[in-house]
C-alpha cells in the first residue's frame, strides 16, 4: 500500500490537533531492513525541518514491521527519536499468506523465519510507547500468534478486516488517545 491509504486517519489526527502528519512510502517487495534505513533518513529530515527530537510512527501491515525493525534492530534503536510506535494489522509473528506474495517480503514475512527470530530476540525499546492494534476478523494476519508482539500494549477488535483497520473510527480514536497521552513505555 502507499501513504494515500492513511488519508482518513491523517485527517482524524489533524482534527484532534495532532501533527503535522507525514506519509512514508517504501518498496514493499524489498527487505524490511532496507525500508528501515530509508525510514531513518525520512525521520531525520522531519526532525531537522521541524526542530524536534521525537516522532510517532503508525504503521499498517508490513509498515508496522518496518517501524518495529527501526526501533529494535535498526538505526532508531539507540537514537531515541520515536516516542510511540503504533502498529495496525501487523504480522508480528509472520503471515501464513506471505507465500502468495512476491519479492523479498514473500521470504521474510513467512512465520518462523530467521527474520522473525531476530525480531523476537530483540530487546523492547525502553523509551518507546508500543501499541499493537489488530482484529480477529483480519484474514491476512489470521491469528493471535501472528498479530501479537509480546510485552506491548494490545488492542483487539473482533470485526475489522485488514484494510478496515485503516479506516475505522474506533481505531482512529484509539490512535488519537494514545498519541495524546504520555507514552506508555515498555
C-alpha positions as CSV (number, residue, x, y, z in Angstrom):
1,X,0.0,0.0,0.0
2,X,1.0,3.6,0.0
3,X,0.6,6.7,2.1
4,X,-2.7,7.6,0.5
5,X,-4.3,4.7,2.5
6,X,-3.6,6.8,5.6
7,X,-5.6,9.8,4.4
8,X,-8.6,9.2,6.6
9,X,-6.6,8.5,9.7
10,X,-4.4,11.5,9.0
11,X,-7.5,13.8,8.8
12,X,-8.7,12.5,12.1
13,X,-5.3,13.0,13.7
14,X,-5.2,16.6,12.4
15,X,-8.8,17.2,13.7
16,X,-7.5,16.2,17.1
17,X,-4.7,18.7,16.9
18,X,-2.0,16.1,16.3
19,X,0.6,16.5,13.7
20,X,2.0,17.5,11.3
21,X,1.4,14.1,9.7
22,X,3.7,12.8,7.1
23,X,3.4,9.7,5.0
24,X,6.3,7.4,4.3
25,X,6.5,5.0,1.4
26,X,8.9,2.1,0.9
27,X,9.4,-0.6,-1.6
28,X,7.2,-3.4,-0.2
29,X,8.9,-6.1,-2.3
30,X,12.2,-5.3,-0.7
31,X,13.8,-6.1,2.6
32,X,12.3,-4.7,5.8
33,X,15.9,-3.7,6.9
34,X,16.3,-1.6,3.8
35,X,13.0,0.1,4.4
36,X,14.1,0.8,8.0
37,X,17.2,2.6,6.8
38,X,15.0,4.7,4.4
39,X,12.6,5.4,7.3
40,X,15.6,6.6,9.3
41,X,16.6,9.2,6.7
42,X,12.9,10.3,6.4
43,X,12.6,10.8,10.2
44,X,15.9,12.7,10.4
45,X,14.7,15.1,7.7
46,X,11.4,15.7,9.5
47,X,13.2,16.3,12.8
48,X,15.6,18.7,11.1
49,X,12.8,20.5,9.3
50,X,10.7,21.0,12.5
51,X,13.5,21.2,15.1
52,X,12.0,18.3,17.0
53,X,13.7,15.4,18.7
54,X,10.9,12.8,18.5
55,X,8.3,11.5,16.2
56,X,5.4,9.0,16.5
57,X,5.2,6.2,14.0
58,X,2.0,4.5,12.9
59,X,2.5,1.5,10.6
60,X,0.0,-0.7,8.9
61,X,0.7,-4.4,8.0
62,X,4.3,-4.7,6.8
63,X,4.8,-1.0,7.6
64,X,4.4,-1.9,11.3
65,X,7.3,-4.3,10.9
66,X,9.4,-1.6,9.3
67,X,8.7,0.6,12.3
68,X,9.4,-2.3,14.7
69,X,12.7,-3.1,13.0
70,X,13.7,0.5,13.1
71,X,13.2,0.8,16.9
72,X,14.6,-2.6,17.8
73,X,17.3,-3.6,15.4
74,X,17.7,-0.7,13.0
75,X,19.0,2.9,13.2
76,X,16.3,4.0,15.6
77,X,17.3,1.6,18.3
78,X,19.7,3.9,20.0
79,X,18.6,7.4,18.8
80,X,15.6,8.0,21.0
81,X,13.7,9.5,18.0
82,X,10.5,7.6,18.4
83,X,8.0,8.4,21.2
84,X,5.3,6.0,20.1
85,X,5.1,3.1,17.7
86,X,1.5,2.0,16.9
87,X,1.0,-0.9,14.5
88,X,-2.2,-1.8,12.8
89,X,-2.8,-5.3,11.4
90,X,0.9,-6.0,11.5
91,X,2.1,-9.7,11.2
92,X,4.4,-9.6,14.2
93,X,4.7,-13.3,14.0
94,X,4.6,-13.6,10.3
95,X,1.7,-14.3,7.9
96,X,0.8,-17.7,6.5
97,X,-0.3,-15.8,3.4
98,X,3.2,-14.5,2.7
99,X,3.8,-17.3,0.2
100,X,1.2,-15.7,-2.0
101,X,3.4,-12.6,-2.3
102,X,6.4,-11.8,-4.4
103,X,9.8,-10.3,-3.7
104,X,11.8,-10.4,-0.5
105,X,8.6,-10.0,1.6
106,X,7.5,-13.4,0.5
107,X,10.5,-14.9,2.2
108,X,10.8,-12.6,5.2
109,X,7.2,-12.5,6.3
110,X,6.7,-16.2,6.5
111,X,6.2,-17.4,10.1
112,X,9.3,-18.7,12.0
113,X,11.9,-17.3,9.5
114,X,15.3,-16.1,10.7
115,X,13.9,-12.6,10.2
116,X,11.2,-13.1,12.9
117,X,13.6,-15.0,15.1
118,X,15.8,-11.9,15.1
119,X,12.8,-9.6,15.8
120,X,11.6,-11.9,18.6
121,X,15.1,-11.9,20.2
122,X,15.4,-8.1,20.0
123,X,15.0,-6.2,23.3
124,X,11.9,-4.0,23.5
125,X,12.9,-0.3,23.3
126,X,12.7,1.2,26.8
127,X,11.7,4.7,25.8
128,X,9.0,4.0,23.2
129,X,5.3,3.6,23.8
130,X,4.4,0.4,21.9
131,X,0.8,-0.3,20.9
132,X,-0.4,-3.2,18.7
133,X,-3.9,-2.9,17.2
134,X,-5.2,-6.0,15.5
135,X,-8.5,-7.7,14.7
136,X,-9.7,-11.3,14.9
137,X,-11.5,-10.7,11.6
138,X,-8.3,-9.9,9.7
139,X,-7.8,-12.7,7.3
140,X,-4.2,-11.7,6.4
141,X,-3.0,-11.7,9.9
142,X,-5.2,-14.5,10.9
143,X,-4.4,-15.4,14.5
144,X,-3.1,-14.0,17.8
145,X,0.2,-15.8,17.2
146,X,0.6,-13.8,14.0
147,X,-0.7,-10.5,15.4
148,X,0.8,-10.2,18.9
149,X,4.1,-8.7,20.0
150,X,5.0,-9.8,23.5
151,X,5.4,-7.0,26.0
152,X,3.4,-4.4,24.2
153,X,0.0,-2.8,24.8
154,X,-2.6,-4.7,22.8
155,X,-6.0,-3.5,21.5
156,X,-8.1,-6.2,19.8
157,X,-11.1,-5.8,17.6
158,X,-13.5,-8.6,16.5
159,X,-15.0,-7.2,13.4
160,X,-12.4,-5.3,11.3
161,X,-10.7,-6.6,8.2
162,X,-7.0,-6.0,7.4
163,X,-7.7,-2.7,5.4
164,X,-10.6,-1.7,7.6
165,X,-8.2,-1.1,10.4
166,X,-7.0,2.0,8.5
167,X,-10.5,3.5,8.1
168,X,-12.2,2.6,11.3
169,X,-13.3,5.5,13.5
170,X,-12.8,3.3,16.6
171,X,-9.2,2.6,15.6
172,X,-8.6,6.3,14.9
173,X,-10.0,7.2,18.3
174,X,-7.6,4.7,19.9
175,X,-4.7,6.1,18.0
176,X,-5.6,9.7,18.9
177,X,-6.0,8.7,22.6
178,X,-2.6,7.0,22.7
179,X,-0.8,9.9,20.9
180,X,-2.5,12.4,23.2
181,X,-1.2,10.9,26.5
182,X,2.2,10.5,27.8
183,X,3.8,7.4,26.2
184,X,3.3,4.1,27.9
185,X,6.9,3.0,27.9
186,X,7.6,-0.7,27.6
